[in-house]
Amino acid sequence: MERLKSYCLGDMKADYVWEPESKNVGLWLLPSDMEPLAFEKKRQSIDCMVQVKLVGDIYVGDYSGGFTLRQSESSRRLQYNSQSVAENEKEIEIHTLLCDARGYEAEHVLKWVKQSKSVECYTIYKNRSDKQITLEMLSSFSLSGLTPFVEGDAYGCLQVHRIRSCWSMEGQVDTQPVEQMQLEPSWCTHGIRAERFGQAGSMPVNHFFPFVAVEDTKSGVTWGAQVAHNSSWQIELFRQDDGLAISGGLADRELGHWLKNLAPGESLMTPVGILSVCRGGLDLVSQRMTHALDRAMEKLPAPEQELPVIFNEYCTTWGCPSHENIADILNSLKGHGCSYFVIDCGWFKEKDVHWDISMGDYNISEDLFPEGLDKTVSAIRKAGMVPGIWFEIDNIGKAAKAYQLEEHLLKRDGVVLTTNFRRFWDMRDPWVQAYLTDKVIGTLREYGFGYMKMDYNDSIGIGCDGAESLGEGLRQNMDASLAFIRKVKQEIPGIILENCASGGHKLEPLMMGECSMASFSDAHECEEIPVIAAALHRVILPRQSQIWAVIRQTDSLKRIAYSCINTFLGRMCLSGDVTNLTKEQWDIIDHSIAFYKQIAPVIRDGFTTYYGTKQISWRHLTGWQGILRENEQAAFAVIHSFHGKQEEIVMELPAGKKYCIEEVFSDAPVKVSLEGNTLRYVPEEEMRAVAIRFRR
């Protein structure tokens, strides 16, 4: 094994390693100021930087059938052909061409935007032969050589971090040593070790986030990877010798029921992978990757740079909005600093029909809005807010007339794909695109909506008919869904888009890059909101994380402060019984809004440090949680005390920096002090939240 080429990419470097005899090439990503051990100090062979499997080619064997398609004949046949570098003042792109003598090419593209802390990469696979071929696996990225800083198999040094997700509990970190995952090599390197995980369906953050990090605890280096894809995806950890490899991209034939035919001259580009490496742990490498979306955020409408406060009426009307109740809400919101008003689900429902089975026709309810939406939208604008509206674009409820339009709906095995309450538009169908252009874009344009909440409340699952495989049908359908979202942005310039899928089931980089923000979760009023909101800092930008503060007229001032302070971990979204609150309750809300607007620049551009008790259960919280968020100009801390015996909370703020308390906010006076860089807080009650704003 030899180093073929090396490129410095800020504080990272990309090393391309190869075996000159076989011309197989692997990719290593390292901190720029660290050199790997001599190759001979580890038993390791080249792991191909493009992982691909063609139908008919030889599998890797070694008992791996059924749990990995990596390192097959298709990958081993790829030989180095050439490499070119395109550089300008903003970025560097490295194109590596690998060729299979049978007439197939894999072009691997690695892009680094200067000053950024991550790289993007993807693969373009091309059929240059005179025969059709069929892909059953193709990676977006593959990093190998982990860890190159510790001799041998690095026993006891490697930990794998994954991030789990389920409804209303998004973002839980799952950390395991590689040895407990049975990812250590055998005594003679015979037998494949592999862990493939991912998600099959149209909710890409349902079970796991498309994320992995591998930490070398001895050398203090961590590698991270994300897949940017709105459909089925997978990530794999693979090992046969001393070097661990991670790869990811489209879910393959075995996980995602995916096959893709390429006729002569055809090619396929994979989703983008986001990669980083750093001296530091999970929290550092994850936030380096989330900042890859900073460039997309720069293109958002100007008001979004201030992180305006949202009011969403869902937890006020529970899916039954009307002109009358919205008028009452608007009257109560006057002068309280909200910028967006979202009419959520139900504006289309017929009398006595629940909203969640009636979406799809999108005719304005005559019972709820007898004069149409003009009067209501006008009232929202007169109240000084941007009007927003809810759509579940891709799905149809069983009470809608559109539910019967079977020729335009997705099918599996020739049967309309149906879940308990929903069916799915075939987004590849030109008739469907025209219908949604009329119903969705037409409504947005006619009434002048400046904000759209896009919900998505069921998953297609493994795939649909209409292509050479179920998984490819799903991929094409979700590509068409994305194309429609881009059409909305093109035809309604400046629109604010909210990404929602039963809360947080679409919190992946591709969709997040298209939207201003996302519903962080469907956790509306529960105690674990701050835990979920803080955890999500590892996978999305806090400025994009819209957090519910649902206020009830029966809430104590302590509870109201708790709910409002939760939103300091992202974007503030108010809802609830705002038409029936006392002056004292509004005083707490107003104070929280003022505090939020002060810290918005740090929410927008900052780094998060975590403190507190490790929670075994997110439904039964004990101890406390502390979050410090800071940038070069300012900082703030958010502390939540949970259930159980309360003792003094101590947070050691980062050394070498000066902090000065500027404001403390809670429902009542609290005991907070700062001695040097040691922040102390004495909680006197359970379930209380405190926010501290610092000057730097």
Buried (B, 14 or more C-beta within 10 A) or exposed (E): BEEBBEBEBBBBBBBBBBBEEBBBBBBBBBBBEBEBBEBEEBBBBBBBBBBBBBEEBEBBEBEBEEBBBBBBBBBBBBBBBEBEEEEEEEBBBBBBBBBBEBBBBBBBBBBBBEEBBBBBBBBBBBBBBEEEBBBBBBBBBBBBBBBBBBEEBBEEBBBBBBBBBEBBBBBBBEEBBBEEBEBBBEEEBEBBBBBBBBBBBBBBBBBBBBBBBBBBBBBBBBBBBBBBBBBBBBBBBBBBBBBBBBBBBBBBBBBBBBBBBBEEEBEBBBBBBBBBBBBBBBBBBBBBBBBBBBEBBEEBBEBBBEBBBBBBBBBBBEBBBBBEBBBBBBEBBEEBBBBBBBBBBBBBBBEEBBBBBBBBBBBBBEEBBEEEBBEBBEBBBEBBBBBBBBBBBBBBBBBBEBBEBEEBBBBBEEEBBBBEBBBBBBBBBEEBBEBBBEBBBEBBEEBBBBBBBBBBBBBBBBBBBBBEBBBBBBBBBBEBBBEBBEBBBEBBEEBBBBBBBBBBBBBBBBBBBBBBBBBBBBBBBBBBBBBBBBBBBBBBBBBBBBBBBBBBEEBEBBBBBBBBBBBBBBBBBBBBBBBEBEEEBBEBBBBBBEBBBBBBBBBBBBBBBBBBBEBEEBEEBBBBBBBBBBBEEBBBBBBBBBEEEBEEBEBEBEEEEEBEBBBBBBBEEBEBEBEEBEBEBEBEEBBBBBBBBBEB
